[in-house]
Amino acid sequence: MIFPVGRRRAPSNAATGPALIGPDEWRRTRIRWGVGGAQALLLVGVLVVGLGPLLWLAKSAITPTVDTISHPISLFPHGASWNNLREAWSNVDVGRYF
């Protein structure tokens, strides 16, 4: 037996167990808003890190090559060129890989 005879084990309750923020602190409005704000910032950060490369890829696909090389950080310096996608589909035969 793990526990000595005569001693009773305390009932397991997740609310009274060790936690970073205790149940009494969760009742405070500043704690709830602070933790909620931190979670929202973390979510936005994860979305930027996760979706950033995909959005950059899409931007590079419709930006003319000269603009991508000469102005890599600007969004669309001379507009978007949707012809890039048509050329890639027909000249490189991208449809074959689907």
Gaussian input, Z-matrix of N, CA and C with variables (Angstrom, degrees):
# hf/3-21g

backbone

0 1
 N
 C     1     B1
 C     2     B2     1     A1
 N     3     B3     2     A2     1     D1
 C     4     B4     3     A3     2     D2
 C     5     B5     4     A4     3     D3
 N     6     B6     5     A5     4     D4
 C     7     B7     6     A6     5     D5
 C     8     B8     7     A7     6     D6
 N     9     B9     8     A8     7     D7
 C    10    B10     9     A9     8     D8
 C    11    B11    10    A10     9     D9
 N    12    B12    11    A11    10    D10
 C    13    B13    12    A12    11    D11
 C    14    B14    13    A13    12    D12
 N    15    B15    14    A14    13    D13
 C    16    B16    15    A15    14    D14
 C    17    B17    16    A16    15    D15
 N    18    B18    17    A17    16    D16
 C    19    B19    18    A18    17    D17
 C    20    B20    19    A19    18    D18
 N    21    B21    20    A20    19    D19
 C    22    B22    21    A21    20    D20
 C    23    B23    22    A22    21    D21
 N    24    B24    23    A23    22    D22
 C    25    B25    24    A24    23    D23
 C    26    B26    25    A25    24    D24
 N    27    B27    26    A26    25    D25
 C    28    B28    27    A27    26    D26
 C    29    B29    28    A28    27    D27
 N    30    B30    29    A29    28    D28
 C    31    B31    30    A30    29    D29
 C    32    B32    31    A31    30    D30
 N    33    B33    32    A32    31    D31
 C    34    B34    33    A33    32    D32
 C    35    B35    34    A34    33    D33
 N    36    B36    35    A35    34    D34
 C    37    B37    36    A36    35    D35
 C    38    B38    37    A37    36    D36
 N    39    B39    38    A38    37    D37
 C    40    B40    39    A39    38    D38
 C    41    B41    40    A40    39    D39
 N    42    B42    41    A41    40    D40
 C    43    B43    42    A42    41    D41
 C    44    B44    43    A43    42    D42
 N    45    B45    44    A44    43    D43
 C    46    B46    45    A45    44    D44
 C    47    B47    46    A46    45    D45
 N    48    B48    47    A47    46    D46
 C    49    B49    48    A48    47    D47
 C    50    B50    49    A49    48    D48
 N    51    B51    50    A50    49    D49
 C    52    B52    51    A51    50    D50
 C    53    B53    52    A52    51    D51
 N    54    B54    53    A53    52    D52
 C    55    B55    54    A54    53    D53
 C    56    B56    55    A55    54    D54
 N    57    B57    56    A56    55    D55
 C    58    B58    57    A57    56    D56
 C    59    B59    58    A58    57    D57
 N    60    B60    59    A59    58    D58
 C    61    B61    60    A60    59    D59
 C    62    B62    61    A61    60    D60
 N    63    B63    62    A62    61    D61
 C    64    B64    63    A63    62    D62
 C    65    B65    64    A64    63    D63
 N    66    B66    65    A65    64    D64
 C    67    B67    66    A66    65    D65
 C    68    B68    67    A67    66    D66
 N    69    B69    68    A68    67    D67
 C    70    B70    69    A69    68    D68
 C    71    B71    70    A70    69    D69
 N    72    B72    71    A71    70    D70
 C    73    B73    72    A72    71    D71
 C    74    B74    73    A73    72    D72
 N    75    B75    74    A74    73    D73
 C    76    B76    75    A75    74    D74
 C    77    B77    76    A76    75    D75
 N    78    B78    77    A77    76    D76
 C    79    B79    78    A78    77    D77
 C    80    B80    79    A79    78    D78
 N    81    B81    80    A80    79    D79
 C    82    B82    81    A81    80    D80
 C    83    B83    82    A82    81    D81
 N    84    B84    83    A83    82    D82
 C    85    B85    84    A84    83    D83
 C    86    B86    85    A85    84    D84
 N    87    B87    86    A86    85    D85
 C    88    B88    87    A87    86    D86
 C    89    B89    88    A88    87    D87
 N    90    B90    89    A89    88    D88
 C    91    B91    90    A90    89    D89
 C    92    B92    91    A91    90    D90
 N    93    B93    92    A92    91    D91
 C    94    B94    93    A93    92    D92
 C    95    B95    94    A94    93    D93
 N    96    B96    95    A95    94    D94
 C    97    B97    96    A96    95    D95
 C    98    B98    97    A97    96    D96
 N    99    B99    98    A98    97    D97
 C   100   B100    99    A99    98    D98
 C   101   B101   100   A100    99    D99
 N   102   B102   101   A101   100   D100
 C   103   B103   102   A102   101   D101
 C   104   B104   103   A103   102   D102
 N   105   B105   104   A104   103   D103
 C   106   B106   105   A105   104   D104
 C   107   B107   106   A106   105   D105
 N   108   B108   107   A107   106   D106
 C   109   B109   108   A108   107   D107
 C   110   B110   109   A109   108   D108
 N   111   B111   110   A110   109   D109
 C   112   B112   111   A111   110   D110
 C   113   B113   112   A112   111   D111
 N   114   B114   113   A113   112   D112
 C   115   B115   114   A114   113   D113
 C   116   B116   115   A115   114   D114
 N   117   B117   116   A116   115   D115
 C   118   B118   117   A117   116   D116
 C   119   B119   118   A118   117   D117
 N   120   B120   119   A119   118   D118
 C   121   B121   120   A120   119   D119
 C   122   B122   121   A121   120   D120
 N   123   B123   122   A122   121   D121
 C   124   B124   123   A123   122   D122
 C   125   B125   124   A124   123   D123
 N   126   B126   125   A125   124   D124
 C   127   B127   126   A126   125   D125
 C   128   B128   127   A127   126   D126
 N   129   B129   128   A128   127   D127
 C   130   B130   129   A129   128   D128
 C   131   B131   130   A130   129   D129
 N   132   B132   131   A131   130   D130
 C   133   B133   132   A132   131   D131
 C   134   B134   133   A133   132   D132
 N   135   B135   134   A134   133   D133
 C   136   B136   135   A135   134   D134
 C   137   B137   136   A136   135   D135
 N   138   B138   137   A137   136   D136
 C   139   B139   138   A138   137   D137
 C   140   B140   139   A139   138   D138
 N   141   B141   140   A140   139   D139
 C   142   B142   141   A141   140   D140
 C   143   B143   142   A142   141   D141
 N   144   B144   143   A143   142   D142
 C   145   B145   144   A144   143   D143
 C   146   B146   145   A145   144   D144
 N   147   B147   146   A146   145   D145
 C   148   B148   147   A147   146   D146
 C   149   B149   148   A148   147   D147
 N   150   B150   149   A149   148   D148
 C   151   B151   150   A150   149   D149
 C   152   B152   151   A151   150   D150
 N   153   B153   152   A152   151   D151
 C   154   B154   153   A153   152   D152
 C   155   B155   154   A154   153   D153
 N   156   B156   155   A155   154   D154
 C   157   B157   156   A156   155   D155
 C   158   B158   157   A157   156   D156
 N   159   B159   158   A158   157   D157
 C   160   B160   159   A159   158   D158
 C   161   B161   160   A160   159   D159
 N   162   B162   161   A161   160   D160
 C   163   B163   162   A162   161   D161
 C   164   B164   163   A163   162   D162
 N   165   B165   164   A164   163   D163
 C   166   B166   165   A165   164   D164
 C   167   B167   166   A166   165   D165
 N   168   B168   167   A167   166   D166
 C   169   B169   168   A168   167   D167
 C   170   B170   169   A169   168   D168
 N   171   B171   170   A170   169   D169
 C   172   B172   171   A171   170   D170
 C   173   B173   172   A172   171   D171
 N   174   B174   173   A173   172   D172
 C   175   B175   174   A174   173   D173
 C   176   B176   175   A175   174   D174
 N   177   B177   176   A176   175   D175
 C   178   B178   177   A177   176   D176
 C   179   B179   178   A178   177   D177
 N   180   B180   179   A179   178   D178
 C   181   B181   180   A180   179   D179
 C   182   B182   181   A181   180   D180
 N   183   B183   182   A182   181   D181
 C   184   B184   183   A183   182   D182
 C   185   B185   184   A184   183   D183
 N   186   B186   185   A185   184   D184
 C   187   B187   186   A186   185   D185
 C   188   B188   187   A187   186   D186
 N   189   B189   188   A188   187   D187
 C   190   B190   189   A189   188   D188
 C   191   B191   190   A190   189   D189
 N   192   B192   191   A191   190   D190
 C   193   B193   192   A192   191   D191
 C   194   B194   193   A193   192   D192
 N   195   B195   194   A194   193   D193
 C   196   B196   195   A195   194   D194
 C   197   B197   196   A196   195   D195
 N   198   B198   197   A197   196   D196
 C   199   B199   198   A198   197   D197
 C   200   B200   199   A199   198   D198
 N   201   B201   200   A200   199   D199
 C   202   B202   201   A201   200   D200
 C   203   B203   202   A202   201   D201
 N   204   B204   203   A203   202   D202
 C   205   B205   204   A204   203   D203
 C   206   B206   205   A205   204   D204
 N   207   B207   206   A206   205   D205
 C   208   B208   207   A207   206   D206
 C   209   B209   208   A208   207   D207
 N   210   B210   209   A209   208   D208
 C   211   B211   210   A210   209   D209
 C   212   B212   211   A211   210   D210
 N   213   B213   212   A212   211   D211
 C   214   B214   213   A213   212   D212
 C   215   B215   214   A214   213   D213
 N   216   B216   215   A215   214   D214
 C   217   B217   216   A216   215   D215
 C   218   B218   217   A217   216   D216
 N   219   B219   218   A218   217   D217
 C   220   B220   219   A219   218   D218
 C   221   B221   220   A220   219   D219
 N   222   B222   221   A221   220   D220
 C   223   B223   222   A222   221   D221
 C   224   B224   223   A223   222   D222
 N   225   B225   224   A224   223   D223
 C   226   B226   225   A225   224   D224
 C   227   B227   226   A226   225   D225
 N   228   B228   227   A227   226   D226
 C   229   B229   228   A228   227   D227
 C   230   B230   229   A229   228   D228
 N   231   B231   230   A230   229   D229
 C   232   B232   231   A231   230   D230
 C   233   B233   232   A232   231   D231
 N   234   B234   233   A233   232   D232
 C   235   B235   234   A234   233   D233
 C   236   B236   235   A235   234   D234
 N   237   B237   236   A236   235   D235
 C   238   B238   237   A237   236   D236
 C   239   B239   238   A238   237   D237
 N   240   B240   239   A239   238   D238
 C   241   B241   240   A240   239   D239
 C   242   B242   241   A241   240   D240
 N   243   B243   242   A242   241   D241
 C   244   B244   243   A243   242   D242
 C   245   B245   244   A244   243   D243
 N   246   B246   245   A245   244   D244
 C   247   B247   246   A246   245   D245
 C   248   B248   247   A247   246   D246
 N   249   B249   248   A248   247   D247
 C   250   B250   249   A249   248   D248
 C   251   B251   250   A250   249   D249
 N   252   B252   251   A251   250   D250
 C   253   B253   252   A252   251   D251
 C   254   B254   253   A253   252   D252
 N   255   B255   254   A254   253   D253
 C   256   B256   255   A255   254   D254
 C   257   B257   256   A256   255   D255
 N   258   B258   257   A257   256   D256
 C   259   B259   258   A258   257   D257
 C   260   B260   259   A259   258   D258
 N   261   B261   260   A260   259   D259
 C   262   B262   261   A261   260   D260
 C   263   B263   262   A262   261   D261
 N   264   B264   263   A263   262   D262
 C   265   B265   264   A264   263   D263
 C   266   B266   265   A265   264   D264
 N   267   B267   266   A266   265   D265
 C   268   B268   267   A267   266   D266
 C   269   B269   268   A268   267   D267
 N   270   B270   269   A269   268   D268
 C   271   B271   270   A270   269   D269
 C   272   B272   271   A271   270   D270
 N   273   B273   272   A272   271   D271
 C   274   B274   273   A273   272   D272
 C   275   B275   274   A274   273   D273
 N   276   B276   275   A275   274   D274
 C   277   B277   276   A276   275   D275
 C   278   B278   277   A277   276   D276
 N   279   B279   278   A278   277   D277
 C   280   B280   279   A279   278   D278
 C   281   B281   280   A280   279   D279
 N   282   B282   281   A281   280   D280
 C   283   B283   282   A282   281   D281
 C   284   B284   283   A283   282   D282
 N   285   B285   284   A284   283   D283
 C   286   B286   285   A285   284   D284
 C   287   B287   286   A286   285   D285
 N   288   B288   287   A287   286   D286
 C   289   B289   288   A288   287   D287
 C   290   B290   289   A289   288   D288
 N   291   B291   290   A290   289   D289
 C   292   B292   291   A291   290   D290
 C   293   B293   292   A292   291   D291

   B1=1.4455
   B2=1.5197
   B3=1.2891
   B4=1.4527
   B5=1.5256
   B6=1.3239
   B7=1.4538
   B8=1.5309
   B9=1.3283
   B10=1.4646
   B11=1.5209
   B12=1.2852
   B13=1.4613
   B14=1.5244
   B15=1.3079
   B16=1.4441
   B17=1.5259
   B18=1.2971
   B19=1.4651
   B20=1.5164
   B21=1.2760
   B22=1.4623
   B23=1.5235
   B24=1.2919
   B25=1.4561
   B26=1.5266
   B27=1.3226
   B28=1.4675
   B29=1.5168
   B30=1.3329
   B31=1.4651
   B32=1.5248
   B33=1.3156
   B34=1.4580
   B35=1.5178
   B36=1.3020
   B37=1.4568
   B38=1.5251
   B39=1.3180
   B40=1.4618
   B41=1.5266
   B42=1.3243
   B43=1.4541
   B44=1.5274
   B45=1.3198
   B46=1.4578
   B47=1.5065
   B48=1.3274
   B49=1.4528
   B50=1.5260
   B51=1.3082
   B52=1.4605
   B53=1.5293
   B54=1.3183
   B55=1.4591
   B56=1.5205
   B57=1.2827
   B58=1.4526
   B59=1.5249
   B60=1.3195
   B61=1.4631
   B62=1.5205
   B63=1.3004
   B64=1.4627
   B65=1.5127
   B66=1.3437
   B67=1.4725
   B68=1.5264
   B69=1.3271
   B70=1.4651
   B71=1.5235
   B72=1.3196
   B73=1.4644
   B74=1.5220
   B75=1.3380
   B76=1.4619
   B77=1.5202
   B78=1.3027
   B79=1.4650
   B80=1.5281
   B81=1.3321
   B82=1.4553
   B83=1.5254
   B84=1.3238
   B85=1.4663
   B86=1.5201
   B87=1.3239
   B88=1.4641
   B89=1.5248
   B90=1.3159
   B91=1.4639
   B92=1.5250
   B93=1.3334
   B94=1.4725
   B95=1.5209
   B96=1.3410
   B97=1.4537
   B98=1.5218
   B99=1.3201
   B100=1.4616
   B101=1.5171
   B102=1.3230
   B103=1.4650
   B104=1.5237
   B105=1.3228
   B106=1.4675
   B107=1.5232
   B108=1.3318
   B109=1.4695
   B110=1.5186
   B111=1.3285
   B112=1.4686
   B113=1.5294
   B114=1.3255
   B115=1.4629
   B116=1.5239
   B117=1.3337
   B118=1.4642
   B119=1.5303
   B120=1.3346
   B121=1.4652
   B122=1.5230
   B123=1.3162
   B124=1.4602
   B125=1.5301
   B126=1.3288
   B127=1.4625
   B128=1.5294
   B129=1.3204
   B130=1.4667
   B131=1.5275
   B132=1.3277
   B133=1.4664
   B134=1.5167
   B135=1.3178
   B136=1.4628
   B137=1.5287
   B138=1.3207
   B139=1.4693
   B140=1.5245
   B141=1.3277
   B142=1.4681
   B143=1.5209
   B144=1.3226
   B145=1.4654
   B146=1.5275
   B147=1.3192
   B148=1.4625
   B149=1.5155
   B150=1.3273
   B151=1.4621
   B152=1.5225
   B153=1.3125
   B154=1.4603
   B155=1.5181
   B156=1.3340
   B157=1.4694
   B158=1.5268
   B159=1.3253
   B160=1.4666
   B161=1.5256
   B162=1.3332
   B163=1.4586
   B164=1.5195
   B165=1.3315
   B166=1.4757
   B167=1.5274
   B168=1.3186
   B169=1.4603
   B170=1.5227
   B171=1.3276
   B172=1.4592
   B173=1.5263
   B174=1.3290
   B175=1.4627
   B176=1.5107
   B177=1.3263
   B178=1.4624
   B179=1.5183
   B180=1.3153
   B181=1.4636
   B182=1.5172
   B183=1.3270
   B184=1.4659
   B185=1.5305
   B186=1.3298
   B187=1.4609
   B188=1.5347
   B189=1.3143
   B190=1.4684
   B191=1.5339
   B192=1.3078
   B193=1.4612
   B194=1.5213
   B195=1.3206
   B196=1.4669
   B197=1.5205
   B198=1.3302
   B199=1.4593
   B200=1.5191
   B201=1.3221
   B202=1.4569
   B203=1.5218
   B204=1.3288
   B205=1.4617
   B206=1.5334
   B207=1.3347
   B208=1.4622
   B209=1.5296
   B210=1.3265
   B211=1.4708
   B212=1.5301
   B213=1.3283
   B214=1.4613
   B215=1.5276
   B216=1.3195
   B217=1.4615
   B218=1.5256
   B219=1.3329
   B220=1.4641
   B221=1.5223
   B222=1.3200
   B223=1.4664
   B224=1.5347
   B225=1.3023
   B226=1.4621
   B227=1.5312
   B228=1.3435
   B229=1.4697
   B230=1.5194
   B231=1.3159
   B232=1.4644
   B233=1.5258
   B234=1.3044
   B235=1.4597
   B236=1.5205
   B237=1.2955
   B238=1.4628
   B239=1.5201
   B240=1.3066
   B241=1.4559
   B242=1.5283
   B243=1.3239
   B244=1.4542
   B245=1.5296
   B246=1.3258
   B247=1.4630
   B248=1.5222
   B249=1.3260
   B250=1.4644
   B251=1.5250
   B252=1.3059
   B253=1.4672
   B254=1.5247
   B255=1.3322
   B256=1.4651
   B257=1.5298
   B258=1.3435
   B259=1.4665
   B260=1.5218
   B261=1.3157
   B262=1.4717
   B263=1.5229
   B264=1.3200
   B265=1.4601
   B266=1.5297
   B267=1.3172
   B268=1.4620
   B269=1.5330
   B270=1.3209
   B271=1.4685
   B272=1.5278
   B273=1.3092
   B274=1.4668
   B275=1.5275
   B276=1.3080
   B277=1.4638
   B278=1.5321
   B279=1.3317
   B280=1.4573
   B281=1.5294
   B282=1.3290
   B283=1.4511
   B284=1.5188
   B285=1.3115
   B286=1.4824
   B287=1.5393
   B288=1.3397
   B289=1.4676
   B290=1.5142
   B291=1.3133
   B292=1.4668
   B293=1.4850
   A1=110.43
   A2=115.85
   A3=120.41
   A4=110.69
   A5=117.21
   A6=121.15
   A7=109.31
   A8=116.95
   A9=119.03
   A10=110.98
   A11=116.00
   A12=121.45
   A13=108.47
   A14=115.99
   A15=120.87
   A16=112.65
   A17=116.98
   A18=119.35
   A19=108.85
   A20=115.87
   A21=120.08
   A22=109.21
   A23=113.46
   A24=120.24
   A25=109.05
   A26=116.26
   A27=120.39
   A28=109.17
   A29=117.09
   A30=118.96
   A31=110.42
   A32=114.54
   A33=120.58
   A34=109.11
   A35=115.76
   A36=121.39
   A37=107.02
   A38=116.81
   A39=120.71
   A40=111.86
   A41=117.41
   A42=120.08
   A43=112.17
   A44=117.79
   A45=119.91
   A46=112.40
   A47=118.03
   A48=121.95
   A49=111.07
   A50=115.99
   A51=118.32
   A52=110.86
   A53=114.97
   A54=120.26
   A55=108.51
   A56=115.89
   A57=120.86
   A58=110.18
   A59=115.89
   A60=121.96
   A61=106.80
   A62=116.00
   A63=121.40
   A64=112.64
   A65=116.33
   A66=120.53
   A67=112.88
   A68=117.68
   A69=119.34
   A70=111.24
   A71=115.66
   A72=118.67
   A73=111.72
   A74=117.72
   A75=120.27
   A76=111.69
   A77=117.94
   A78=120.29
   A79=112.08
   A80=116.95
   A81=120.66
   A82=109.77
   A83=114.61
   A84=120.69
   A85=111.62
   A86=118.32
   A87=120.76
   A88=111.48
   A89=117.44
   A90=121.03
   A91=110.05
   A92=117.02
   A93=120.43
   A94=111.17
   A95=117.69
   A96=120.60
   A97=111.29
   A98=116.94
   A99=119.81
   A100=112.41
   A101=116.43
   A102=120.36
   A103=110.26
   A104=116.85
   A105=119.95
   A106=111.97
   A107=116.52
   A108=120.03
   A109=111.87
   A110=116.53
   A111=119.91
   A112=110.56
   A113=116.62
   A114=119.71
   A115=110.99
   A116=117.77
   A117=120.79
   A118=110.50
   A119=117.35
   A120=120.05
   A121=111.64
   A122=116.59
   A123=120.19
   A124=110.89
   A125=117.02
   A126=120.69
   A127=111.18
   A128=117.74
   A129=121.05
   A130=110.04
   A131=116.70
   A132=119.88
   A133=112.11
   A134=116.91
   A135=120.75
   A136=110.31
   A137=117.40
   A138=120.11
   A139=111.60
   A140=117.65
   A141=120.20
   A142=110.01
   A143=116.34
   A144=119.41
   A145=110.55
   A146=117.70
   A147=120.96
   A148=114.09
   A149=116.35
   A150=119.53
   A151=113.31
   A152=117.58
   A153=121.45
   A154=113.75
   A155=118.70
   A156=118.73
   A157=113.78
   A158=117.87
   A159=119.88
   A160=111.40
   A161=116.58
   A162=119.40
   A163=111.37
   A164=117.03
   A165=120.62
   A166=110.25
   A167=117.11
   A168=121.16
   A169=111.04
   A170=116.75
   A171=120.47
   A172=110.75
   A173=117.21
   A174=121.27
   A175=110.62
   A176=116.81
   A177=120.31
   A178=112.36
   A179=117.56
   A180=120.70
   A181=111.66
   A182=118.04
   A183=119.21
   A184=112.58
   A185=117.76
   A186=120.98
   A187=108.73
   A188=118.24
   A189=119.62
   A190=111.10
   A191=116.76
   A192=121.95
   A193=111.95
   A194=117.50
   A195=120.99
   A196=110.37
   A197=117.51
   A198=120.63
   A199=111.57
   A200=117.70
   A201=120.73
   A202=110.99
   A203=116.86
   A204=120.47
   A205=111.35
   A206=117.29
   A207=119.61
   A208=113.29
   A209=118.41
   A210=122.73
   A211=109.37
   A212=119.57
   A213=120.09
   A214=114.80
   A215=118.47
   A216=120.29
   A217=112.66
   A218=118.05
   A219=119.80
   A220=110.24
   A221=114.90
   A222=119.85
   A223=110.97
   A224=118.85
   A225=122.81
   A226=107.46
   A227=118.53
   A228=119.69
   A229=113.72
   A230=118.79
   A231=121.54
   A232=111.57
   A233=116.97
   A234=121.31
   A235=112.56
   A236=114.74
   A237=121.56
   A238=109.64
   A239=115.83
   A240=121.49
   A241=108.14
   A242=115.39
   A243=119.55
   A244=111.44
   A245=116.87
   A246=120.22
   A247=111.61
   A248=117.63
   A249=120.27
   A250=111.42
   A251=116.39
   A252=119.66
   A253=111.11
   A254=116.06
   A255=119.42
   A256=110.55
   A257=116.38
   A258=120.18
   A259=111.69
   A260=116.56
   A261=119.38
   A262=110.46
   A263=116.86
   A264=119.89
   A265=111.26
   A266=117.01
   A267=119.09
   A268=112.93
   A269=118.98
   A270=121.38
   A271=113.32
   A272=116.59
   A273=119.92
   A274=109.99
   A275=117.01
   A276=123.65
   A277=111.30
   A278=114.37
   A279=120.76
   A280=110.67
   A281=117.67
   A282=121.36
   A283=113.36
   A284=116.55
   A285=119.91
   A286=110.62
   A287=116.77
   A288=120.06
   A289=112.45
   A290=117.44
   A291=120.19
   A292=106.46
   D1=141.44
   D2=-179.44
   D3=-77.48
   D4=-42.65
   D5=-177.35
   D6=-97.19
   D7=141.30
   D8=177.84
   D9=-65.12
   D10=153.26
   D11=-179.92
   D12=-66.74
   D13=138.05
   D14=178.75
   D15=100.37
   D16=-18.07
   D17=177.40
   D18=-104.45
   D19=136.83
   D20=178.87
   D21=-100.96
   D22=144.69
   D23=177.78
   D24=-79.34
   D25=136.64
   D26=178.68
   D27=-68.06
   D28=141.64
   D29=178.99
   D30=-62.22
   D31=139.99
   D32=-179.43
   D33=-77.59
   D34=123.27
   D35=178.78
   D36=-138.80
   D37=120.88
   D38=-175.39
   D39=-65.16
   D40=-27.80
   D41=-177.73
   D42=-71.75
   D43=-26.84
   D44=-178.57
   D45=-98.19
   D46=-3.64
   D47=-178.99
   D48=-76.04
   D49=174.14
   D50=179.73
   D51=-65.93
   D52=134.33
   D53=-179.18
   D54=-146.59
   D55=157.62
   D56=177.35
   D57=-66.81
   D58=-41.61
   D59=176.20
   D60=-124.52
   D61=120.27
   D62=-176.65
   D63=-74.20
   D64=167.18
   D65=-178.72
   D66=-62.50
   D67=-32.91
   D68=178.43
   D69=-68.74
   D70=-34.85
   D71=179.71
   D72=-72.24
   D73=-31.22
   D74=179.39
   D75=-64.78
   D76=-21.17
   D77=179.60
   D78=-75.73
   D79=-16.78
   D80=-179.92
   D81=-79.79
   D82=132.94
   D83=-176.11
   D84=-63.94
   D85=-40.02
   D86=-178.63
   D87=-63.56
   D88=-36.59
   D89=179.03
   D90=-67.58
   D91=-47.00
   D92=179.94
   D93=-60.63
   D94=-45.58
   D95=-179.87
   D96=-68.29
   D97=-37.91
   D98=179.38
   D99=-65.31
   D100=-45.11
   D101=179.28
   D102=-68.95
   D103=-39.73
   D104=177.41
   D105=-63.61
   D106=-40.64
   D107=177.30
   D108=-65.09
   D109=-40.54
   D110=178.22
   D111=-64.27
   D112=-39.54
   D113=178.13
   D114=-66.07
   D115=-38.37
   D116=178.53
   D117=-65.50
   D118=-43.06
   D119=177.67
   D120=-63.53
   D121=-39.28
   D122=177.25
   D123=-63.66
   D124=-41.74
   D125=178.26
   D126=-62.84
   D127=-43.56
   D128=178.59
   D129=-63.45
   D130=-41.26
   D131=178.65
   D132=-62.68
   D133=-42.31
   D134=179.26
   D135=-66.39
   D136=-39.27
   D137=178.15
   D138=-65.35
   D139=-40.24
   D140=179.12
   D141=-65.72
   D142=-44.60
   D143=-179.16
   D144=-67.39
   D145=-36.56
   D146=-178.03
   D147=-79.29
   D148=-41.36
   D149=-176.63
   D150=-92.39
   D151=-16.40
   D152=-178.71
   D153=-54.44
   D154=-52.68
   D155=179.55
   D156=-62.31
   D157=-34.77
   D158=178.24
   D159=-68.60
   D160=-39.93
   D161=177.19
   D162=-67.75
   D163=-37.03
   D164=176.89
   D165=-64.29
   D166=-38.88
   D167=177.86
   D168=-63.52
   D169=-44.09
   D170=179.08
   D171=-65.53
   D172=-39.51
   D173=177.97
   D174=-63.89
   D175=-42.13
   D176=-179.59
   D177=-69.15
   D178=-26.30
   D179=-179.18
   D180=-70.70
   D181=-33.28
   D182=-175.56
   D183=-105.84
   D184=1.87
   D185=176.76
   D186=-92.09
   D187=136.99
   D188=176.52
   D189=-58.00
   D190=146.57
   D191=-174.53
   D192=-59.80
   D193=-39.65
   D194=-179.86
   D195=-62.55
   D196=-41.50
   D197=178.53
   D198=-66.94
   D199=-37.81
   D200=179.50
   D201=-64.79
   D202=-37.89
   D203=-179.09
   D204=-77.36
   D205=-42.99
   D206=-175.79
   D207=-80.71
   D208=-32.67
   D209=-179.52
   D210=-131.06
   D211=74.88
   D212=-173.31
   D213=-69.81
   D214=-25.52
   D215=-176.07
   D216=-92.61
   D217=-28.22
   D218=-177.69
   D219=-67.49
   D220=149.60
   D221=-172.63
   D222=-68.30
   D223=-69.81
   D224=176.81
   D225=-140.04
   D226=85.28
   D227=-174.44
   D228=-64.37
   D229=-36.08
   D230=179.84
   D231=-126.97
   D232=31.30
   D233=177.86
   D234=87.95
   D235=177.00
   D236=-179.58
   D237=-101.47
   D238=147.40
   D239=179.72
   D240=-118.42
   D241=97.65
   D242=-178.71
   D243=-72.69
   D244=-11.50
   D245=178.14
   D246=-66.35
   D247=-23.27
   D248=177.91
   D249=-58.06
   D250=-40.57
   D251=-179.35
   D252=-68.68
   D253=-39.68
   D254=179.27
   D255=-65.43
   D256=-42.30
   D257=178.79
   D258=-64.76
   D259=-41.34
   D260=178.97
   D261=-64.82
   D262=-37.22
   D263=-178.85
   D264=-68.99
   D265=-39.15
   D266=-176.02
   D267=-90.75
   D268=-45.92
   D269=-175.79
   D270=-75.10
   D271=-40.46
   D272=-177.70
   D273=-91.67
   D274=-11.96
   D275=-179.72
   D276=60.72
   D277=53.49
   D278=179.67
   D279=-64.69
   D280=-30.44
   D281=179.66
   D282=-58.27
   D283=-27.63
   D284=-179.60
   D285=-66.15
   D286=-30.18
   D287=-177.27
   D288=-81.30
   D289=-9.66
   D290=176.00
   D291=-91.42

